[in-house]
Amino acid sequence: MPELPEVETIARGLAKRVTGDVIESVWLGQKKEPLKSPAAEIAAALEHTRIAAVRRMGKHIVFDLESNGLGRSSSSTKGRKAKPPSKQEPRTAQWIVHLGMTGRLQVCEPDAEIAKHTHAVLKLASGRELRFVDPRRFGRLSVATTAAFDATGIEPLEIDLENFIALFRGRKTPMKSALLNQKLLRGVGNIYADESLFRAGIRPRRRAVSVRRDQLSKLHSSLKEVLKEAIALGGSSISDYVDADGEEGFFQLQHRVYGREEEPCLVCKTPIKRVVIGGRSSHYCPRCQK
């Protein structure tokens, strides 16, 4: 599943390519799983709107949309004087995309072959199409029209040390599970939790309540460090992840523990171990992490 760095990379790429473009029409497939909002509601919210911005919020990609009568012509009754156009406040909405396990957003030319498992096609005024493709159908498409969308949890790249430490105070869950809890920190997933815990020297099974303040301080800086490095390298291409341009990321080449079971630790040469915590694989060095 794409995590914070992958989603951030995709959102930045899309922002460069489609910001300012206008959505002329929307086609949605027949599969119900990807649609978190009703199809008619999604189409009504998107059509004839301008893409004002594209950004990441947690693991979601948020398209901020604006409309002030775009694509709609005013009409007058025969024999009556037409009323001057009134000033309208721009109608705003948000299109929220969660990529799930295998979701992709592709900017394509209209004559490009439509990939199997395409669930949405947005025709843009620029002549291009924005397509949502998701073979496993764990991704979700929704809209927010009455209130701004807000994901749960705090952005890990923005949280200060004191608030970070407070998140884990008194918690008896394993540190790995706490890092993956989207109600605490949004966007952190399996890869970056493992890599951050390694750099901080904390075992994934260690109970959060037992971790000292100085260790949490190290984890706070390690998490931000790992996420920023991964964003700079375009994320981790483990399976089928590609960015908005169809390019793979390179941070997988920098993994120190994730996916390296039985391989020697890059620091002490001890074989990396893999355990399952809460149904998720966790990788760590039994010597470097306590």
N, C-alpha and C positions, 0 to 999 in steps of 0.2 A: 504494500500500500504506500503510495507517495506520502512522505512526511513533510514537515515544515520546509526544509530546503528545496525539495522538489516542487512543492506547490508554489513557493516564492519564486522560483526560477521560471515556472510556467506563467505565473501571473505577470511578472515583469516583461516576459517576451510578448505576451498578448497585449499588454498595455502599449508597447511600442508599435504594434501592428494594427490594432483596431480602435484605439482611442480616437474619438471624433467621428467615427463612421456611424452611419444610420442603419438600423435594422429595418428592412423593408417588409419582410415576411418571415414566417416561422413554420417549419414542418416538424412534426413530432411523430415518432414511430408508434406502433401498436402495443409494444411491451409496456406493461404497467409499472414494473419494478423501478425504473429510473425516475419516475415522476412522483416527487414528494408533494407537489401542488397539482391540482387538476390541469389537464392539458389546455382547456379553454382559458383558464386563468393565466397560465404561462404565456400563451400566444397573445392574449389581450394586453398583458403587461409589457411584452417585448416589442411588438410590432409598432413601427413608426416612432421609435425612440432613438435618441443619440446616445452612444456609449461615452459617458463623461469621464469614466475612470475604470481601471481594472486593478484590483488589489487582493492581497491575501488576508484572510482572517482565520487564524488557526490552520486547519487543513482544508478550508473552504476558499474557493475563488469567487470574489464578489464583483459583479459588474454593476457600477452605478449608472443608472439610466435617467435621461431627461427627455421630456416631451413638452412641446408648447404648440400643439396643433400640427406637428410634423406629418406630412403626407395626407393631411385632411384639408380639403378646399371648402371655403365658406360658400353658402348658397343664399339666394334671395328669391322672394316670391314675385312673380310677374306682375307688373303694374305698381309695385311698391318701391319706394326708395330704399336702396340697400343701406343697412346700418353700417356705420364705420366699424372696423374691427376693434374689439375691445382688448385691452391689455390683460393677458392671462398670466397667472403664476405658473411657472413650469411644473408639470406633473412629474413627480419623481418616483422611481421604483428601483428595486435591486433584483438582479438575477443571481442566484446562489448556486454554485456548482460544487459538489463534493465528488471527487474522482473515484472514490472507492478503491478497489484493488487494481483494476486495469483500465480505468477511464482515461480518455485523452481528448483534448480540445485541439482541433486542427483548423488552420486557416488555409483554404484551398481555392483554386480556380474553379469556376462552375463546371468546366468540362472534365475535371479530375474524376477518376473512378470513385464511386461511393463505396467505402469499405463495408464489409459485412459487419453487422452489429452496430450500425450507425443509428442512433436514437433521436437525434435532433439535427436539423439543418437550418441555419439562420442566413438568409440572403441579405447581403449588405449593399448599400448604395454605391460602394466603390467597385462593385461587380464581383467581389469575392464571396466566399461562403465560409461561415464558421460552423464546424461540425463537431458533435459530441459522439465519440465512439467508445463503446464499453462492452467487450466480449462477455464478461462474467456478470454484468448488470448489478454490481454492488454500488455503483455511483448513483448520485441523487441530484435531480434538478428541481429547484423550487424558486418561488418569487416572494418578495416582501413588498407590499404596496401601501400598507397603512402605518407601519413603524419600521425603523431601520433595523436590519438584521444585526444581531450581536451573538457571537459564539460564546460558549461558556469558558471559564478559566481565564488566566492571565497570559499575555504574550511573554514567552521566556526571554526574548531579546530586549524586553523593556522593563522587566521586574527588577527592583532594587534588592540589595542583599537582605535587609531586614524583613521585607515582605516575603522573600524567598524562604528564609529560615522559618518564618511563621507558618508556612504551608505544611511543614512536616512535623511541627511541634505536637507531641503526644500521639502521633500516628504509629500504630503497631503493624502496619502493613509493610512488606518488603520495599526497600527503596526503589527497586525496578518498577513495581506496581504503582507506587506513588508518582513516579515520573510519567508513567503512561496514563494517569488519571486526567482526562481532559477537563474535568471540573476544577482541577488545580492549575495545570499548565496546558495551554492549548497548542497542539501542533507537534508535540514531542512523540516520537514513535520508537519502535524496537531498535532500529539501527543507532540512532543518536543517543538513546538512553544508555545502551551498552558502551558506546564510545566515550560518553561523558563520565560514566561511573569508573571506567578504566583510568582515565586521566586524573580523576579525583582520588583514586586508590580505594574505592568503596565497593564491596561485593554486592551484587544485585539482590541477594537474599537477606542482606542485613536489614533489620527492622529500623524503620525511619526514626523511631523514638530514641534509638541507641546511638545515632550518629552525632558526633560532637559538632559544636558550632564551627570550629576551624575547618572540619571536613566539609560541612555544608557550604562554607565560604569558598572552599576550593571547587566544590561541585558547581556552585553558582557561576564562577568564572569559566570552568571547563565546559559547561553546557553552552554558554554564549560563544566561546571560542570554537567549539566543534560546529555549531550551527552556522556561524559566519564563514568558516573555512569551507563547509559543504556548499553554501550558497555561491561562494566565489568560484567553486569548481563545477557548478551546474547540477549539484545533487549526486545521488548514488544510483547508477543503473545496474540493479541487481537482476531484474527479470526483463520486463518490457517497458520500463520507464524511458520516455524521451521528452525533451522540452517542447516549447511551442513551435520550434523550427524543425522538429523531428530528430534532434541531435541527442546523443547520450551524454550523461554526466560523467565526471571522473573521480568523485570523492571515494568511490569503492576501492580505488587504488591506495587510499590513505587509511583504510580500516585497520585498526590495531588488534581488535578482538572479534568484531562481528563477522560471522561466517568463516572463522579461522579455527574451528574445532580441531584439536590434536596437533595443530601447527605450533611451532615454538613462539613464545612471547617475544616480541621485538625488543623488549627491554632486558628480560632475565633468562630467556630461552626455555622457560617452563612451558609444557604443552597447555594450550588454551583449552578450557573446559566448557562444556555446554550443559545447561540445566534447563528445566521447564518450570516457569513460575507463572501461575495464573493462566496456564494454557499457552504461554508464549515462550519461545526459545530465548535463552539469555546466555551470553558468552562472556567469560571473564578469565583473568589470570589468577590462579590460586595463590601465587606468591606475591604479586604486586598489589593485589586488592585484599583488604582485610575487613 
